[in-house]
């Protein structure tokens, strides 16, 4: 499973990861094919995301990494 597929499944969570997931699936310019944390951070920075969004991304990638193992 790639990161985009995983994060899309998180829509509806009542936490920052769920909020981030909603924003990501609504943006047609997100890096759908990438599972690189660096690429996703660059994407959020290009969207002028707040620090909380970056923190949510770090949390999401931690959870995603656990699922992939």
WOSULGI-V836305 format. One line per field, one symbol per residue. psi: psi as a letter, one per 20 degrees, with the letter a starting at -180 (. if undefined). Layout:
psi->???
This chain:
psi->prgggghhiipiqmrhgggggggghioijqmgipkpggghgggghhjlqrhhhgghgggghggghhhh.
